[in-house]
């Protein structure tokens, strides 16, 4: 038997470590700016809602419109990345979304806000799945969760840091005659434009031809990725030969449906956490204090995320590593909903964030576990599109229920129950696909018996 796709030589490991030192910190920074610009509207709404007459339902609708437009452009954007290369396409995304995000400072009412958020969604579409696809060019399957976790840690970092920064920027209210929320959009949109320009000079599309790797290192990485992909394709069972037939297979639909609930959870937390925290606090509490408290749940996830991803990679296990945390996160939301003490409600939000966030990077490894390599790009984009539908639905549901009930208990309960449903759906995926190298049990028995 040949070398397993999950066994790598010392030279390959050294080459992959060199790749990580070069690109992961940069992708992390890009993702931090992405999540900051995506969720800063949650803080802006604290004062923007009164200035523009934006109700909780309209605010939820602004998030829904962003997500729907994002989803519509998702798969075309990933296919464009394959055609034009990651360096050019990721730079295009960042520059255009930075301009669109800063443009939200010029909203004059609900209608203009909804239009501007739709433009941000169109500009930003494909960014995170583009980063995920980019990593498939550089890392074999069981190095990917650790690699992806570093830029997915960007979400809690952005929410935590963004909460503090946004709270301070709201305090600029009246500076040069502009409201604080307008300064928030203007200032936080600039880094995306600048980093988009830097991408053109720093990133390279694929290992071959890279100046900072030797020729031997380039070949080692290309061979490791190719060998791993070929082994997984041999072990996968795909009755349909068309790309869409593969993407719409039973297992991909189940995984995507579970991912819908996971991203809905992130949408609810990312956009509504500042207002949930504000509702738990005194009315006269300074905005910077609201930002500091809102930073606590995402900060607590920073320790859990890399540890969980490394554990899952080491065990070569995606099944229970995703199901159990999702169920625990659902219970965290319900805990925050039913308890009345502010400290215990905050603890429930911490549990929800710590349990759910590490699962995110694991889901992005699953399309490559159940699909052939030719369908990876479209599969990742499809799953993320379904996830964006969750991001579109959950904040809207939160807003409508908030207006109907006057509080956040009912909305948080719904989010918690949806996560538990998502965890239950994952039990329907054949376990062997998400454990080890994806070899069916029958094949293992045949191999052990010497059957070819």
Secondary structure, DSSP 8 states (H G I E B T S, - for coil): ----TT---HHHHHHHHHHHHHHHHHHHHHHHHHHHHHHHHHHHHHHHHHHHT--HHHHHHHHHHHHHHHHHHHHHHHHHHHHH-HHHHHHHHHHHHHHHHHHGGG--SHHHHHHHHHHHHHHHTTHHHHHHHHHHTT--HHHHHHHHHHHHHHHHHHHHHHHHHHHHHHTTTTGGG--HHHHHHHHHHHHHHHHHHHHHHH--SSSTT-TTS-HHHHHHHHHHHHHHHHHHHHH------SHHHHHTSHHHHHHHHHHHHHHHHHHHHHHHHHHHHHHHS-TT--HHHHHHHHHHHHHHHHHHHHHHHHHHHHHTB-SHHHHHHHHHHHHHHHHHHH--SHHHHHHHHHHHHHHHHHHHHHHHHHHHHHS-GGGHHHHHHHHHHHHHHHHHHHHHHHHHHHHHHSSSHHHHHHHHHHHHHHHHHHTTS-GGGGBTT---HHHHHHHHTT--
